Every structure is written in structure tokens, then in C-alpha cells.
Amino acid sequence: MIAIRKIIFFIFSWLLLSVSALAAVNVNTASFDELQTISGIGPATAQRIVDERRKGPFKSLDDLQARVKGIGESRVRKMAAAGLTVGRAAP
């Protein structure tokens, strides 16, 4: 009985972590800390994104790549695969 509970707990925990890892992060509304949950975005990149976003929302991932120093084609693809999206800006 204890083994079954452990297996159920493991499966539930794995599913919960999988879902949270796939959660989308909108580059136009995410906080500095939320941006860093995306693989490939550390503190320096998150700050550059926030600073550039103050000039206006990003229109696409291509726009993000063009406006933020250090984000190239390969890196923007990896960040998109990790859940980074370009949605509507906060009102």
C-alpha cells in the first residue's frame, strides 16, 4: 500500500512539474523574475528585455531579436521552445 502511494505521489509530482515548466511567459507582461524562468534568460538579459520594453511592446519574436542585444536567431528559437511568447502588452 505504501509503495502504491509513493508511485502515485511521484506521478502527480512529475505531472505538476511538467505542466508548470510548459507555462507560457509573455515577454510583454512578464516581470524581471518571470522572464528568468525561461531557459536562456538570466538577470542581464531579463534586464535588457525590461529596459527595451519600456520603449514599446514587442510585436514579434523577430522584433525582440532585433531590439535586444545578445539575442540572436538561435537563442530566440530556444527561448520560444522554452515557453517565451509575444502576447498583448499590459494596458
Secondary structure, 3 states (H helix, E strand, C coil): CHHHHHHHHHHHHHHHHHHHHCCCEECCCCCHHHHCCCCCCCHHHHHHHHHHHCCCCCCCHHHHHHHCCCCCHHHHHHHHHCCEECCCCCC
